[in-house]
Amino acid sequence: MVQIELDEETVDRLDGLREDDETYDEIVTELLNIYEAEELTMFRSGDG
């Protein structure tokens, strides 16, 4: 498993986004999914 180090400010921001007992892995996965969905939406809207 890859390990990354985050500064305290980033951890604080992640903590603000977490819900219930959500793990950091779960929140990062959710953020990546949102990013990918927005990227796909932007790509498709540029086709018109």
ABEGO torsion letter per residue (X at the ends): XBBBBBBAAAAAAAAAABBEABBAAAAAAAAAAAAAAAAAAAAAAAAX
